[in-house]
């Protein structure tokens, strides 16, 4: 049987200033269960990128996650990716700021886990030809971009099963194609949602009703109503394996 190398990388992010309730809900329902499952499967290697705001929230509210990730890093199951600490679009911010963002994340990861990231997660996978020099200067060896960029240049089919080296001004960086068809995060989650759309419909209606009431509620009541909604459907989420509403 012919084999290929399957590289599995996971990106976790919450933006600066998002509500604590969103951080908490996403951590309890998605991030923590996933990390625990991976911790219990030491035979499955993967790469992990976590954005700075999420690391900061976990440091304050879920310090056990650092132990879980640290154990996987120590046994070389998990390779941590760097990136801009606060998820900036590296291609459009000043060069000095981009390097500072990359160094901040690298220093954070090295300080917490004792390893320096070799690769970086490129925010929104936005690529520009000048980025190799920037990434190389910041110490990054590789990054990942959508395979669309490769396909647009005639690199298709089995030629996508690997990595390529590009450069700018003599500064090289390796780039890995992200499979849009199989793993791309803009498509994969919603395919499951379409399959269970009828099961999700009642929850979507209930949320719209609660938000309609919340718009006319006294200050502060809307958030409590929304929190009550999430608590009421948490059990149904687990029972029906619903991924999104």
C-alpha positions as CSV (number, residue, x, y, z in Angstrom):
1,X,0.0,0.0,0.0
2,X,1.4,3.4,-1.0
3,X,1.8,5.8,1.9
4,X,2.1,9.6,2.3
5,X,3.1,11.7,5.2
6,X,0.1,13.2,6.9
7,X,0.9,16.4,8.8
8,X,-1.8,17.6,11.2
9,X,-1.7,21.1,12.6
10,X,-4.3,22.8,14.8
11,X,-4.9,26.5,15.1
12,X,-6.6,27.9,18.2
13,X,-7.4,31.6,18.5
14,X,-9.6,34.2,20.3
15,X,-9.2,37.9,19.4
16,X,-8.1,40.6,21.8
17,X,-11.0,42.0,23.7
18,X,-13.4,39.1,23.2
19,X,-15.8,38.4,26.1
20,X,-14.5,36.2,28.9
21,X,-17.6,34.1,28.4
22,X,-16.6,33.3,24.9
23,X,-13.1,32.3,26.0
24,X,-14.6,30.1,28.7
25,X,-17.2,28.5,26.5
26,X,-14.8,27.7,23.7
27,X,-12.2,26.4,26.1
28,X,-14.7,24.1,27.9
29,X,-16.5,22.9,24.8
30,X,-13.6,22.7,22.3
31,X,-10.0,23.5,23.2
32,X,-9.7,21.6,26.5
33,X,-11.5,18.4,25.4
34,X,-9.4,18.3,22.2
35,X,-6.1,18.7,24.1
36,X,-7.1,16.1,26.6
37,X,-8.0,13.7,23.9
38,X,-4.6,14.3,22.2
39,X,-2.8,13.9,25.5
40,X,-4.4,10.4,25.8
41,X,-3.2,9.5,22.3
42,X,0.6,9.8,22.5
43,X,1.0,7.9,19.3
44,X,-0.5,10.8,17.3
45,X,2.0,13.6,16.6
46,X,0.7,17.0,15.7
47,X,1.6,20.7,15.6
48,X,-0.3,23.3,17.7
49,X,-0.6,27.0,17.4
50,X,-2.3,29.0,20.1
51,X,-2.7,32.8,19.8
52,X,-1.4,35.1,22.5
53,X,-4.8,36.3,23.8
54,X,-5.7,32.6,24.3
55,X,-2.5,31.8,26.1
56,X,-3.0,34.7,28.4
57,X,-6.5,33.7,29.2
58,X,-5.4,30.1,30.0
59,X,-2.6,31.3,32.1
60,X,-5.1,33.1,34.3
61,X,-8.1,30.8,34.2
62,X,-6.9,27.3,33.0
63,X,-3.3,26.8,34.1
64,X,-3.8,23.0,33.8
65,X,-3.7,23.4,30.0
66,X,0.0,24.3,30.3
67,X,0.7,21.0,32.1
68,X,-1.2,19.1,29.4
69,X,0.6,20.8,26.5
70,X,3.9,20.7,28.3
71,X,3.7,16.9,28.7
72,X,3.0,16.5,25.0
73,X,5.9,18.8,24.1
74,X,8.3,16.9,26.5
75,X,7.6,13.6,24.8
76,X,7.9,15.2,21.4
77,X,4.3,14.5,20.4
78,X,3.4,18.2,20.0
79,X,5.4,20.8,18.1
80,X,4.4,24.3,19.1
81,X,4.1,26.9,16.4
82,X,4.9,30.6,16.8
83,X,3.4,33.6,15.0
84,X,2.4,37.1,15.8
85,X,1.4,37.2,19.4
86,X,-1.8,39.2,19.0
87,X,-2.5,37.7,15.5
88,X,-1.6,40.7,13.3
89,X,-1.5,40.5,9.6
90,X,2.2,40.4,9.3
91,X,2.3,41.6,5.6
92,X,0.7,44.9,6.3
93,X,2.1,46.1,9.7
94,X,5.5,47.9,10.0
95,X,8.4,45.5,9.8
96,X,9.7,46.3,13.3
97,X,6.3,45.6,14.7
98,X,6.0,42.3,12.9
99,X,9.3,41.2,14.2
100,X,8.5,42.3,17.7
101,X,5.2,40.3,17.5
102,X,7.0,37.2,16.3
103,X,9.7,37.5,19.0
104,X,7.1,38.0,21.7
105,X,5.4,34.8,20.9
106,X,8.7,32.9,20.5
107,X,9.9,34.2,23.9
108,X,6.6,33.3,25.5
109,X,6.6,29.7,24.2
110,X,10.3,29.2,25.1
111,X,9.7,30.6,28.6
112,X,6.7,28.4,29.3
113,X,7.7,25.1,27.5
114,X,11.5,25.3,27.1
115,X,11.4,25.1,23.3
116,X,11.8,27.7,20.6
117,X,9.2,27.5,17.8
118,X,10.7,26.6,14.5
119,X,7.6,27.3,12.4
120,X,5.0,30.0,12.6
121,X,1.2,30.2,11.9
122,X,0.6,32.9,9.4
123,X,-2.5,34.9,10.4
124,X,-5.4,34.3,8.0
125,X,-2.7,32.6,5.8
126,X,-2.1,36.0,4.1
127,X,1.1,35.7,2.0
128,X,3.2,38.3,0.4
129,X,6.5,37.9,-1.5
130,X,8.5,39.9,1.0
131,X,7.6,37.7,4.0
132,X,10.5,35.3,3.7
133,X,13.0,37.9,4.6
134,X,10.9,39.0,7.6
135,X,10.3,35.4,8.8
136,X,13.9,34.4,8.4
137,X,15.1,37.5,10.3
138,X,12.7,36.5,13.2
139,X,14.2,33.0,13.2
140,X,11.3,31.1,11.6
141,X,12.2,28.1,9.5
142,X,8.8,27.4,8.0
143,X,5.2,28.4,7.7
144,X,2.0,27.2,6.1
145,X,-0.2,28.7,3.4
146,X,-3.3,27.7,1.5
147,X,-2.6,25.3,-1.4
148,X,-4.4,27.7,-3.6
149,X,-1.1,29.6,-4.0
150,X,0.6,26.5,-5.2
151,X,-2.2,25.5,-7.6
152,X,-2.2,28.9,-9.1
153,X,1.4,28.3,-10.1
154,X,0.8,24.9,-11.6
155,X,1.8,22.8,-8.5
156,X,-1.0,20.3,-8.2
157,X,-1.9,16.7,-7.2
158,X,1.0,14.7,-5.7
159,X,3.4,17.7,-6.0
160,X,1.5,19.2,-3.0
161,X,2.6,16.3,-0.8
162,X,5.7,18.0,0.6
163,X,7.2,21.5,1.2
164,X,8.9,24.1,-0.9
165,X,11.6,26.7,-0.2
166,X,11.2,30.3,-1.2
167,X,13.3,33.3,-0.5
168,X,13.5,37.1,-0.6
169,X,16.8,38.8,-0.8
170,X,18.6,35.6,-0.1
171,X,16.6,34.8,3.0
172,X,15.0,31.4,2.6
173,X,11.9,30.0,4.4
174,X,10.1,26.7,3.9
175,X,6.4,26.7,3.1
176,X,3.9,23.8,3.5
177,X,0.6,23.8,1.5
178,X,-2.6,23.5,3.6
179,X,-5.0,21.1,2.0
180,X,-8.1,23.2,1.3
181,X,-10.1,20.2,0.2
182,X,-9.5,18.1,3.3
183,X,-8.5,20.2,6.3
184,X,-9.1,23.9,5.6
185,X,-10.9,25.4,8.5
186,X,-13.2,27.6,6.4
187,X,-14.9,24.5,5.0
188,X,-14.4,21.5,7.2
189,X,-16.5,22.5,10.3
190,X,-19.5,23.5,8.2
191,X,-19.8,20.3,6.2
192,X,-20.8,18.5,9.4
193,X,-23.2,21.4,10.3
194,X,-25.0,21.0,7.0
195,X,-25.4,17.2,7.6
196,X,-27.1,17.9,11.0
197,X,-28.8,21.2,10.0
198,X,-32.2,20.0,11.0
199,X,-31.1,19.1,14.5
200,X,-29.4,22.5,14.8
201,X,-32.4,24.5,13.6
202,X,-34.3,24.5,16.9
203,X,-31.2,25.8,18.8
204,X,-30.7,28.6,16.2
205,X,-34.3,29.7,16.6
206,X,-34.0,29.7,20.4
207,X,-30.9,31.8,20.2
208,X,-32.5,34.3,17.9
209,X,-35.5,34.6,20.3
210,X,-33.3,35.2,23.3
211,X,-31.2,37.8,21.5
212,X,-34.4,39.6,20.4
213,X,-35.5,39.8,24.0
214,X,-32.1,40.8,25.1
215,X,-32.1,43.9,22.9
216,X,-35.0,45.3,24.8
217,X,-33.8,44.1,28.3
218,X,-32.3,46.2,31.0
219,X,-28.5,46.6,30.9
220,X,-26.7,43.5,32.0
221,X,-29.7,41.2,31.6
222,X,-28.9,40.3,28.0
223,X,-25.6,38.7,28.9
224,X,-27.3,36.7,31.7
225,X,-29.9,35.5,29.3
226,X,-27.3,34.5,26.8
227,X,-25.4,32.6,29.4
228,X,-28.6,30.9,30.6
229,X,-29.2,29.8,27.0
230,X,-25.7,28.2,26.7
231,X,-26.1,26.4,30.0
232,X,-29.5,25.0,28.9
233,X,-28.2,23.6,25.6
234,X,-24.8,22.3,26.8
235,X,-26.2,18.9,27.6
236,X,-28.0,18.8,24.2
237,X,-24.7,19.7,22.5
238,X,-23.0,16.7,24.0
239,X,-25.9,14.3,23.3
240,X,-26.3,15.3,19.7
241,X,-22.6,16.0,18.9
242,X,-23.5,19.4,17.5
243,X,-20.4,21.3,16.4
244,X,-21.9,24.8,15.8
245,X,-25.1,26.8,16.0
